[in-house]
Amino acid sequence: MAKLPALCLCLLIFSSVTVATSVLADEELNSVKTWCIAKPSTDETALQNNIEYACPLVDCSKFLQPGCPCFEPDNRMNHASVAMNVFYQRNGRNKWNCDFNNSGLITLTDPSYGGCVFE
């Protein structure tokens, strides 16, 4: 039953991402607030690879440790999206900083939830 709200959120974010990347030019992406999240269709291995790539380059410990606001829900999709967004924000918010082997999406919709604030 809890999967339905998450699925709806993913579909909402996906529709916003499609607009963000197809309508906005590269220079326009830097003039509006955007976030990077994992594509809902990304498999578990790719999500883990994204976490392992991003976290040594940006400090994920203050976001993804038990007790931190972004740790829950404790799943790879959430953790990868948090890590990918931190990497994207800290490296210039360029399209290529959210590619992650074609598993990242740029969205205009703030993916923050509860106490978890996406930068």
N, CA, C and O atoms as CSV, one atom per row, in Angstrom:
chain,resi,resn,atom,element,x,y,z
A,1,MET,N,N,0.818,-1.181,0.000
A,1,MET,CA,C,0.000,0.000,0.000
A,1,MET,C,C,0.865,1.249,0.000
A,1,MET,O,O,0.488,2.247,-0.614
A,2,ALA,N,N,2.021,1.227,0.673
A,2,ALA,CA,C,2.902,2.383,0.724
A,2,ALA,C,C,3.572,2.642,-0.618
A,2,ALA,O,O,4.079,3.739,-0.852
A,3,LYS,N,N,3.583,1.657,-1.496
A,3,LYS,CA,C,4.233,1.824,-2.791
A,3,LYS,C,C,3.455,2.752,-3.707
A,3,LYS,O,O,4.051,3.381,-4.582
A,4,LEU,N,N,2.161,2.858,-3.539
A,4,LEU,CA,C,1.344,3.699,-4.404
A,4,LEU,C,C,1.733,5.162,-4.305
A,4,LEU,O,O,1.926,5.788,-5.347
A,5,PRO,N,N,1.863,5.764,-3.094
A,5,PRO,CA,C,2.290,7.165,-3.032
A,5,PRO,C,C,3.674,7.383,-3.643
A,5,PRO,O,O,3.906,8.390,-4.311
A,6,ALA,N,N,4.590,6.443,-3.416
A,6,ALA,CA,C,5.925,6.573,-3.990
A,6,ALA,C,C,5.866,6.516,-5.509
A,6,ALA,O,O,6.574,7.262,-6.185
A,7,LEU,N,N,5.024,5.632,-6.055
A,7,LEU,CA,C,4.866,5.530,-7.496
A,7,LEU,C,C,4.286,6.815,-8.056
A,7,LEU,O,O,4.735,7.297,-9.095
A,8,CYS,N,N,3.296,7.374,-7.381
A,8,CYS,CA,C,2.697,8.631,-7.830
A,8,CYS,C,C,3.727,9.744,-7.814
A,8,CYS,O,O,3.789,10.545,-8.746
A,9,LEU,N,N,4.548,9.805,-6.747
A,9,LEU,CA,C,5.591,10.814,-6.656
A,9,LEU,C,C,6.575,10.647,-7.793
A,9,LEU,O,O,6.986,11.635,-8.402
A,10,CYS,N,N,6.962,9.416,-8.093
A,10,CYS,CA,C,7.906,9.166,-9.180
A,10,CYS,C,C,7.329,9.606,-10.520
A,10,CYS,O,O,8.035,10.199,-11.336
A,11,LEU,N,N,6.066,9.324,-10.747
A,11,LEU,CA,C,5.435,9.727,-12.005
A,11,LEU,C,C,5.337,11.239,-12.114
A,11,LEU,O,O,5.541,11.793,-13.194
A,12,LEU,N,N,5.029,11.919,-11.012
A,12,LEU,CA,C,4.972,13.375,-11.009
A,12,LEU,C,C,6.336,13.964,-11.300
A,12,LEU,O,O,6.462,14.876,-12.117
A,13,ILE,N,N,7.357,13.446,-10.636
A,13,ILE,CA,C,8.710,13.931,-10.860
A,13,ILE,C,C,9.153,13.632,-12.286
A,13,ILE,O,O,9.764,14.483,-12.933
A,14,PHE,N,N,8.851,12.425,-12.789
A,14,PHE,CA,C,9.236,12.058,-14.145
A,14,PHE,C,C,8.625,13.015,-15.161
A,14,PHE,O,O,9.309,13.429,-16.098
A,15,SER,N,N,7.347,13.378,-14.998
A,15,SER,CA,C,6.715,14.289,-15.955
A,15,SER,C,C,7.355,15.666,-15.883
A,15,SER,O,O,7.489,16.331,-16.910
A,16,SER,N,N,7.752,16.110,-14.697
A,16,SER,CA,C,8.422,17.402,-14.568
A,16,SER,C,C,9.807,17.364,-15.188
A,16,SER,O,O,10.257,18.349,-15.773
A,17,VAL,N,N,10.483,16.232,-15.063
A,17,VAL,CA,C,11.817,16.096,-15.625
A,17,VAL,C,C,11.766,16.170,-17.144
A,17,VAL,O,O,12.592,16.836,-17.769
A,18,THR,N,N,10.813,15.499,-17.720
A,18,THR,CA,C,10.691,15.515,-19.170
A,18,THR,C,C,10.574,16.940,-19.671
A,18,THR,O,O,11.196,17.303,-20.669
A,19,VAL,N,N,9.790,17.743,-18.993
A,19,VAL,CA,C,9.650,19.151,-19.360
A,19,VAL,C,C,10.966,19.880,-19.158
A,19,VAL,O,O,11.380,20.658,-20.017
A,20,ALA,N,N,11.628,19.638,-18.033
A,20,ALA,CA,C,12.852,20.356,-17.714
A,20,ALA,C,C,13.933,20.132,-18.754
A,20,ALA,O,O,14.563,21.090,-19.201
A,21,THR,N,N,14.159,18.893,-19.147
A,21,THR,CA,C,15.272,18.612,-20.033
A,21,THR,C,C,14.945,18.837,-21.503
A,21,THR,O,O,15.852,19.050,-22.308
A,22,SER,N,N,13.672,18.794,-21.867
A,22,SER,CA,C,13.353,18.969,-23.273
A,22,SER,C,C,13.037,20.418,-23.624
A,22,SER,O,O,13.181,20.809,-24.782
A,23,VAL,N,N,12.610,21.221,-22.657
A,23,VAL,CA,C,12.229,22.593,-22.942
A,23,VAL,C,C,13.362,23.570,-22.666
A,23,VAL,O,O,13.523,24.551,-23.391
A,24,LEU,N,N,14.143,23.315,-21.633
A,24,LEU,CA,C,15.172,24.253,-21.231
A,24,LEU,C,C,16.507,23.954,-21.905
A,24,LEU,O,O,16.939,22.803,-21.974
A,25,ALA,N,N,17.147,25.000,-22.396
A,25,ALA,CA,C,18.485,24.881,-22.962
A,25,ALA,C,C,19.480,24.756,-21.808
A,25,ALA,O,O,19.129,24.999,-20.654
A,26,ASP,N,N,20.725,24.375,-22.121
A,26,ASP,CA,C,21.742,24.197,-21.089
A,26,ASP,C,C,21.887,25.428,-20.203
A,26,ASP,O,O,21.912,25.301,-18.979
A,27,GLU,N,N,21.983,26.603,-20.790
A,27,GLU,CA,C,22.173,27.815,-19.998
A,27,GLU,C,C,20.946,28.145,-19.151
A,27,GLU,O,O,21.073,28.760,-18.092
A,28,GLU,N,N,19.773,27.744,-19.604
A,28,GLU,CA,C,18.552,27.988,-18.837
A,28,GLU,C,C,18.471,27.085,-17.610
A,28,GLU,O,O,17.884,27.471,-16.600
A,29,LEU,N,N,19.051,25.885,-17.684
A,29,LEU,CA,C,19.040,24.981,-16.542
A,29,LEU,C,C,19.736,25.615,-15.344
A,29,LEU,O,O,19.345,25.375,-14.201
A,30,ASN,N,N,20.770,26.425,-15.597
A,30,ASN,CA,C,21.490,27.058,-14.503
A,30,ASN,C,C,20.785,28.293,-13.975
A,30,ASN,O,O,21.171,28.806,-12.925
A,31,SER,N,N,19.762,28.791,-14.664
A,31,SER,CA,C,19.073,29.992,-14.210
A,31,SER,C,C,17.803,29.667,-13.407
A,31,SER,O,O,17.207,30.574,-12.826
A,32,VAL,N,N,17.382,28.409,-13.362
A,32,VAL,CA,C,16.232,27.984,-12.562
A,32,VAL,C,C,16.698,26.901,-11.597
A,32,VAL,O,O,17.722,26.258,-11.830
A,33,LYS,N,N,15.957,26.699,-10.524
A,33,LYS,CA,C,16.315,25.669,-9.553
A,33,LYS,C,C,15.958,24.296,-10.117
A,33,LYS,O,O,14.815,24.053,-10.503
A,34,THR,N,N,16.927,23.417,-10.160
A,34,THR,CA,C,16.723,22.058,-10.652
A,34,THR,C,C,17.367,21.080,-9.677
A,34,THR,O,O,18.241,21.447,-8.892
A,35,TRP,N,N,16.922,19.840,-9.740
A,35,TRP,CA,C,17.442,18.765,-8.911
A,35,TRP,C,C,17.703,17.556,-9.794
A,35,TRP,O,O,17.157,17.447,-10.892
A,36,CYS,N,N,18.533,16.658,-9.311
A,36,CYS,CA,C,18.838,15.419,-10.016
A,36,CYS,C,C,18.339,14.254,-9.171
A,36,CYS,O,O,18.617,14.177,-7.974
A,37,ILE,N,N,17.605,13.356,-9.801
A,37,ILE,CA,C,17.103,12.161,-9.126
A,37,ILE,C,C,17.353,10.946,-10.017
A,37,ILE,O,O,17.660,11.085,-11.201
A,38,ALA,N,N,17.221,9.780,-9.444
A,38,ALA,CA,C,17.354,8.548,-10.215
A,38,ALA,C,C,16.072,8.295,-11.008
A,38,ALA,O,O,14.968,8.532,-10.516
A,39,LYS,N,N,16.234,7.815,-12.232
A,39,LYS,CA,C,15.063,7.427,-13.019
A,39,LYS,C,C,14.344,6.284,-12.307
A,39,LYS,O,O,14.991,5.366,-11.802
A,40,PRO,N,N,13.026,6.331,-12.262
A,40,PRO,CA,C,12.272,5.258,-11.593
A,40,PRO,C,C,12.535,3.870,-12.169
A,40,PRO,O,O,12.359,2.874,-11.467
A,41,SER,N,N,12.947,3.784,-13.416
A,41,SER,CA,C,13.175,2.492,-14.060
A,41,SER,C,C,14.589,1.942,-13.824
A,41,SER,O,O,14.919,0.868,-14.326
A,42,THR,N,N,15.410,2.651,-13.081
A,42,THR,CA,C,16.793,2.238,-12.870
A,42,THR,C,C,16.864,0.979,-12.011
A,42,THR,O,O,16.209,0.891,-10.973
A,43,ASP,N,N,17.663,0.006,-12.449
A,43,ASP,CA,C,17.772,-1.240,-11.682
A,43,ASP,C,C,18.662,-1.057,-10.451
A,43,ASP,O,O,19.424,-0.095,-10.351
A,44,GLU,N,N,18.547,-1.989,-9.533
A,44,GLU,CA,C,19.240,-1.907,-8.242
A,44,GLU,C,C,20.762,-1.820,-8.395
A,44,GLU,O,O,21.416,-1.096,-7.644
A,45,THR,N,N,21.324,-2.545,-9.352
A,45,THR,CA,C,22.776,-2.514,-9.557
A,45,THR,C,C,23.230,-1.128,-9.986
A,45,THR,O,O,24.221,-0.615,-9.466
A,46,ALA,N,N,22.526,-0.521,-10.919
A,46,ALA,CA,C,22.882,0.824,-11.376
A,46,ALA,C,C,22.718,1.839,-10.250
A,46,ALA,O,O,23.536,2.749,-10.116
A,47,LEU,N,N,21.671,1.693,-9.439
A,47,LEU,CA,C,21.483,2.599,-8.307
A,47,LEU,C,C,22.658,2.492,-7.337
A,47,LEU,O,O,23.179,3.504,-6.869
A,48,GLN,N,N,23.072,1.258,-7.039
A,48,GLN,CA,C,24.218,1.048,-6.145
A,48,GLN,C,C,25.484,1.627,-6.756
A,48,GLN,O,O,26.287,2.237,-6.050
A,49,ASN,N,N,25.674,1.444,-8.059
A,49,ASN,CA,C,26.841,2.020,-8.741
A,49,ASN,C,C,26.840,3.542,-8.631
A,49,ASN,O,O,27.895,4.150,-8.452
A,50,ASN,N,N,25.668,4.160,-8.737
A,50,ASN,CA,C,25.573,5.615,-8.633
A,50,ASN,C,C,25.961,6.090,-7.230
A,50,ASN,O,O,26.659,7.092,-7.075
A,51,ILE,N,N,25.503,5.365,-6.220
A,51,ILE,CA,C,25.868,5.701,-4.842
A,51,ILE,C,C,27.377,5.568,-4.659
A,51,ILE,O,O,28.020,6.447,-4.085
A,52,GLU,N,N,27.933,4.468,-5.149
A,52,GLU,CA,C,29.374,4.213,-5.000
A,52,GLU,C,C,30.215,5.211,-5.792
A,52,GLU,O,O,31.352,5.494,-5.414
A,53,TYR,N,N,29.682,5.739,-6.869
A,53,TYR,CA,C,30.408,6.752,-7.639
A,53,TYR,C,C,30.338,8.115,-6.944
A,53,TYR,O,O,31.361,8.776,-6.767
A,54,ALA,N,N,29.137,8.530,-6.554
A,54,ALA,CA,C,28.939,9.886,-6.029
A,54,ALA,C,C,29.500,10.072,-4.622
A,54,ALA,O,O,30.137,11.087,-4.339
A,55,CYS,N,N,29.274,9.119,-3.754
A,55,CYS,CA,C,29.596,9.330,-2.331
A,55,CYS,C,C,31.078,9.530,-2.007
A,55,CYS,O,O,31.375,10.283,-1.080
A,56,PRO,N,N,32.017,8.910,-2.704
A,56,PRO,CA,C,33.416,9.244,-2.418
A,56,PRO,C,C,33.783,10.674,-2.884
A,56,PRO,O,O,34.755,11.255,-2.399
A,57,LEU,N,N,33.019,11.218,-3.802
A,57,LEU,CA,C,33.322,12.547,-4.343
A,57,LEU,C,C,32.616,13.673,-3.597
A,57,LEU,O,O,33.078,14.814,-3.607
A,58,VAL,N,N,31.502,13.355,-2.953
A,58,VAL,CA,C,30.777,14.309,-2.105
A,58,VAL,C,C,30.477,13.584,-0.797
A,58,VAL,O,O,30.334,12.361,-0.798
A,59,ASP,N,N,30.381,14.288,0.287
A,59,ASP,CA,C,30.180,13.648,1.588
A,59,ASP,C,C,28.724,13.259,1.774
A,59,ASP,O,O,27.891,14.098,2.117
A,60,CYS,N,N,28.417,11.987,1.550
A,60,CYS,CA,C,27.046,11.483,1.711
A,60,CYS,C,C,26.724,11.157,3.163
A,60,CYS,O,O,25.560,10.944,3.502
A,61,SER,N,N,27.731,11.115,4.020
A,61,SER,CA,C,27.508,10.658,5.397
A,61,SER,C,C,26.499,11.531,6.142
A,61,SER,O,O,25.753,11.018,6.976
A,62,LYS,N,N,26.457,12.818,5.868
A,62,LYS,CA,C,25.514,13.669,6.594
A,62,LYS,C,C,24.098,13.593,6.031
A,62,LYS,O,O,23.182,14.226,6.557
A,63,PHE,N,N,23.919,12.821,4.964
A,63,PHE,CA,C,22.604,12.645,4.358
A,63,PHE,C,C,22.084,11.218,4.485
A,63,PHE,O,O,20.883,11.007,4.653
A,64,LEU,N,N,22.988,10.232,4.405
A,64,LEU,CA,C,22.548,8.857,4.238
A,64,LEU,C,C,22.882,7.919,5.391
A,64,LEU,O,O,22.800,6.702,5.224
A,65,GLN,N,N,23.252,8.440,6.542
A,65,GLN,CA,C,23.493,7.598,7.709
A,65,GLN,C,C,22.183,7.404,8.473
A,65,GLN,O,O,21.331,8.292,8.461
A,66,PRO,N,N,22.008,6.260,9.136
A,66,PRO,CA,C,20.801,6.075,9.955
A,66,PRO,C,C,20.638,7.248,10.929
A,66,PRO,O,O,21.592,7.680,11.576
A,67,GLY,N,N,19.419,7.739,11.010
A,67,GLY,CA,C,19.124,8.878,11.872
A,67,GLY,C,C,19.132,10.209,11.141
A,67,GLY,O,O,18.580,11.191,11.639
A,68,CYS,N,N,19.749,10.256,9.966
A,68,CYS,CA,C,19.746,11.485,9.173
A,68,CYS,C,C,18.388,11.629,8.492
A,68,CYS,O,O,17.731,10.628,8.206
A,69,PRO,N,N,17.960,12.873,8.230
A,69,PRO,CA,C,16.622,13.087,7.667
A,69,PRO,C,C,16.377,12.409,6.317
A,69,PRO,O,O,15.237,12.064,6.007
A,70,CYS,N,N,17.409,12.215,5.521
A,70,CYS,CA,C,17.219,11.628,4.182
A,70,CYS,C,C,17.458,10.127,4.140
A,70,CYS,O,O,17.363,9.516,3.075
A,71,PHE,N,N,17.769,9.515,5.298
A,71,PHE,CA,C,18.030,8.080,5.317
A,71,PHE,C,C,16.767,7.267,5.023
A,71,PHE,O,O,16.831,6.241,4.346
A,72,GLU,N,N,15.640,7.719,5.524
A,72,GLU,CA,C,14.364,7.033,5.282
A,72,GLU,C,C,13.665,7.639,4.078
A,72,GLU,O,O,13.699,8.861,3.938
A,73,PRO,N,N,13.051,6.890,3.222
A,73,PRO,CA,C,12.997,5.432,3.280
A,73,PRO,C,C,14.359,4.823,2.944
A,73,PRO,O,O,15.078,5.302,2.067
A,74,ASP,N,N,14.683,3.771,3.657
A,74,ASP,CA,C,15.967,3.101,3.522
A,74,ASP,C,C,15.929,2.155,2.326
A,74,ASP,O,O,15.751,0.947,2.482
A,75,ASN,N,N,16.101,2.723,1.125
A,75,ASN,CA,C,16.144,1.906,-0.086
A,75,ASN,C,C,17.103,2.546,-1.080
A,75,ASN,O,O,17.437,3.724,-0.958
A,76,ARG,N,N,17.538,1.782,-2.047
A,76,ARG,CA,C,18.534,2.270,-3.001
A,76,ARG,C,C,18.025,3.427,-3.857
A,76,ARG,O,O,18.780,4.351,-4.157
A,77,MET,N,N,16.757,3.386,-4.250
A,77,MET,CA,C,16.210,4.465,-5.079
A,77,MET,C,C,16.328,5.800,-4.354
A,77,MET,O,O,16.773,6.790,-4.935
A,78,ASN,N,N,15.934,5.827,-3.102
A,78,ASN,CA,C,16.013,7.055,-2.326
A,78,ASN,C,C,17.461,7.466,-2.098
A,78,ASN,O,O,17.821,8.620,-2.328
A,79,HIS,N,N,18.287,6.537,-1.651
A,79,HIS,CA,C,19.683,6.869,-1.358
A,79,HIS,C,C,20.419,7.317,-2.617
A,79,HIS,O,O,21.208,8.261,-2.567
A,80,ALA,N,N,20.176,6.661,-3.732
A,80,ALA,CA,C,20.827,7.067,-4.981
A,80,ALA,C,C,20.373,8.463,-5.390
A,80,ALA,O,O,21.196,9.277,-5.810
A,81,SER,N,N,19.094,8.751,-5.278
A,81,SER,CA,C,18.591,10.078,-5.654
A,81,SER,C,C,19.223,11.167,-4.799
A,81,SER,O,O,19.592,12.223,-5.312
A,82,VAL,N,N,19.350,10.919,-3.503
A,82,VAL,CA,C,19.982,11.895,-2.605
A,82,VAL,C,C,21.442,12.090,-3.007
A,82,VAL,O,O,21.894,13.223,-3.169
A,83,ALA,N,N,22.181,10.993,-3.169
A,83,ALA,CA,C,23.601,11.080,-3.530
A,83,ALA,C,C,23.794,11.741,-4.893
A,83,ALA,O,O,24.674,12.587,-5.058
A,84,MET,N,N,22.985,11.360,-5.855
A,84,MET,CA,C,23.098,11.928,-7.203
A,84,MET,C,C,22.817,13.430,-7.177
A,84,MET,O,O,23.489,14.200,-7.862
A,85,ASN,N,N,21.831,13.844,-6.393
A,85,ASN,CA,C,21.507,15.263,-6.323
A,85,ASN,C,C,22.627,16.060,-5.660
A,85,ASN,O,O,22.968,17.147,-6.126
A,86,VAL,N,N,23.204,15.531,-4.577
A,86,VAL,CA,C,24.323,16.231,-3.934
A,86,VAL,C,C,25.462,16.390,-4.939
A,86,VAL,O,O,26.047,17.467,-5.053
A,87,PHE,N,N,25.775,15.318,-5.664
A,87,PHE,CA,C,26.827,15.384,-6.681
A,87,PHE,C,C,26.487,16.434,-7.742
A,87,PHE,O,O,27.333,17.258,-8.090
A,88,TYR,N,N,25.278,16.410,-8.246
A,88,TYR,CA,C,24.812,17.349,-9.272
A,88,TYR,C,C,24.908,18.798,-8.783
A,88,TYR,O,O,25.422,19.661,-9.494
A,89,GLN,N,N,24.420,19.059,-7.583
A,89,GLN,CA,C,24.425,20.425,-7.047
A,89,GLN,C,C,25.855,20.928,-6.827
A,89,GLN,O,O,26.152,22.091,-7.098
A,90,ARG,N,N,26.725,20.067,-6.342
A,90,ARG,CA,C,28.088,20.488,-5.987
A,90,ARG,C,C,29.021,20.565,-7.189
A,90,ARG,O,O,30.133,21.082,-7.081
A,91,ASN,N,N,28.578,20.057,-8.326
A,91,ASN,CA,C,29.443,20.049,-9.506
A,91,ASN,C,C,28.903,20.905,-10.649
A,91,ASN,O,O,29.216,20.652,-11.812
A,92,GLY,N,N,28.109,21.899,-10.332
A,92,GLY,CA,C,27.737,22.894,-11.330
A,92,GLY,C,C,26.360,22.775,-11.941
A,92,GLY,O,O,26.006,23.591,-12.792
A,93,ARG,N,N,25.559,21.785,-11.542
A,93,ARG,CA,C,24.210,21.624,-12.068
A,93,ARG,C,C,24.183,21.607,-13.603
A,93,ARG,O,O,23.320,22.228,-14.225
A,94,ASN,N,N,25.116,20.904,-14.189
A,94,ASN,CA,C,25.143,20.705,-15.642
A,94,ASN,C,C,24.465,19.387,-15.971
A,94,ASN,O,O,24.433,18.478,-15.142
A,95,LYS,N,N,23.921,19.279,-17.180
A,95,LYS,CA,C,23.238,18.038,-17.583
A,95,LYS,C,C,24.128,16.814,-17.375
A,95,LYS,O,O,23.661,15.775,-16.906
A,96,TRP,N,N,25.388,16.935,-17.716
A,96,TRP,CA,C,26.283,15.785,-17.626
A,96,TRP,C,C,26.556,15.380,-16.175
A,96,TRP,O,O,26.977,14.250,-15.925
A,97,ASN,N,N,26.323,16.285,-15.211
A,97,ASN,CA,C,26.498,15.927,-13.804
A,97,ASN,C,C,25.316,15.136,-13.256
A,97,ASN,O,O,25.325,14.720,-12.097
A,98,CYS,N,N,24.299,14.930,-14.089
A,98,CYS,CA,C,23.137,14.130,-13.686
A,98,CYS,C,C,22.910,12.965,-14.643
A,98,CYS,O,O,21.838,12.360,-14.641
A,99,ASP,N,N,23.891,12.653,-15.445
A,99,ASP,CA,C,23.707,11.578,-16.422
A,99,ASP,C,C,23.775,10.197,-15.772
A,99,ASP,O,O,22.875,9.377,-15.956
A,100,PHE,N,N,24.820,9.944,-15.029
A,100,PHE,CA,C,24.991,8.662,-14.336
A,100,PHE,C,C,24.647,7.484,-15.252
A,100,PHE,O,O,23.775,6.672,-14.943
A,101,ASN,N,N,25.349,7.410,-16.379
A,101,ASN,CA,C,25.116,6.348,-17.372
A,101,ASN,C,C,23.648,6.276,-17.784
A,101,ASN,O,O,23.067,5.197,-17.900
A,102,ASN,N,N,23.074,7.443,-17.999
A,102,ASN,CA,C,21.685,7.581,-18.458
A,102,ASN,C,C,20.660,7.084,-17.432
A,102,ASN,O,O,19.569,6.651,-17.803
A,103,SER,N,N,21.011,7.148,-16.148
A,103,SER,CA,C,20.054,6.738,-15.116
A,103,SER,C,C,19.583,7.907,-14.258
A,103,SER,O,O,18.837,7.706,-13.300
A,104,GLY,N,N,20.010,9.128,-14.589
A,104,GLY,CA,C,19.600,10.297,-13.830
A,104,GLY,C,C,18.612,11.153,-14.592
A,104,GLY,O,O,18.604,11.178,-15.823
A,105,LEU,N,N,17.771,11.859,-13.835
A,105,LEU,CA,C,16.788,12.775,-14.404
A,105,LEU,C,C,16.924,14.141,-13.744
A,105,LEU,O,O,17.122,14.231,-12.532
A,106,ILE,N,N,16.819,15.182,-14.521
A,106,ILE,CA,C,16.784,16.532,-13.976
A,106,ILE,C,C,15.324,16.934,-13.857
A,106,ILE,O,O,14.543,16.785,-14.796
A,107,THR,N,N,14.971,17.448,-12.682
A,107,THR,CA,C,13.583,17.821,-12.435
A,107,THR,C,C,13.479,19.261,-11.957
A,107,THR,O,O,14.390,19.787,-11.318
A,108,LEU,N,N,12.355,19.886,-12.276
A,108,LEU,CA,C,12.029,21.217,-11.780
A,108,LEU,C,C,11.220,21.121,-10.486
A,108,LEU,O,O,11.041,22.120,-9.790
A,109,THR,N,N,10.737,19.932,-10.167
A,109,THR,CA,C,9.938,19.695,-8.973
A,109,THR,C,C,10.849,19.320,-7.818
A,109,THR,O,O,11.606,18.354,-7.908
A,110,ASP,N,N,10.779,20.071,-6.744
A,110,ASP,CA,C,11.615,19.814,-5.572
A,110,ASP,C,C,11.269,18.436,-4.988
A,110,ASP,O,O,10.137,18.212,-4.559
A,111,PRO,N,N,12.241,17.513,-4.970
A,111,PRO,CA,C,11.965,16.163,-4.450
A,111,PRO,C,C,12.069,16.059,-2.926
A,111,PRO,O,O,11.964,14.960,-2.380
A,112,SER,N,N,12.272,17.171,-2.239
A,112,SER,CA,C,12.365,17.157,-0.778
A,112,SER,C,C,11.097,16.571,-0.168
A,112,SER,O,O,10.010,16.700,-0.730
A,113,TYR,N,N,11.244,15.937,0.968
A,113,TYR,CA,C,10.099,15.343,1.655
A,113,TYR,C,C,10.376,15.343,3.151
A,113,TYR,O,O,11.522,15.184,3.571
A,114,GLY,N,N,9.339,15.519,3.954
A,114,GLY,CA,C,9.501,15.510,5.401
A,114,GLY,C,C,10.654,16.408,5.824
A,114,GLY,O,O,10.692,17.586,5.469
A,115,GLY,N,N,11.590,15.854,6.579
A,115,GLY,CA,C,12.763,16.608,7.022
A,115,GLY,C,C,13.926,16.526,6.059
A,115,GLY,O,O,14.974,17.127,6.296
A,116,CYS,N,N,13.754,15.787,4.972
A,116,CYS,CA,C,14.831,15.624,3.985
A,116,CYS,C,C,14.730,16.743,2.953
A,116,CYS,O,O,13.822,16.760,2.123
A,117,VAL,N,N,15.665,17.665,3.019
A,117,VAL,CA,C,15.692,18.788,2.094
A,117,VAL,C,C,16.781,18.534,1.060
A,117,VAL,O,O,17.964,18.469,1.394
A,118,PHE,N,N,16.374,18.390,-0.194
A,118,PHE,CA,C,17.337,18.252,-1.278
A,118,PHE,C,C,17.937,19.618,-1.531
A,118,PHE,O,O,17.207,20.602,-1.653
A,119,GLU,N,N,19.270,19.695,-1.613
A,119,GLU,CA,C,19.956,20.971,-1.828
A,119,GLU,C,C,19.435,21.663,-3.063
A,119,GLU,O,O,19.896,22.752,-3.402
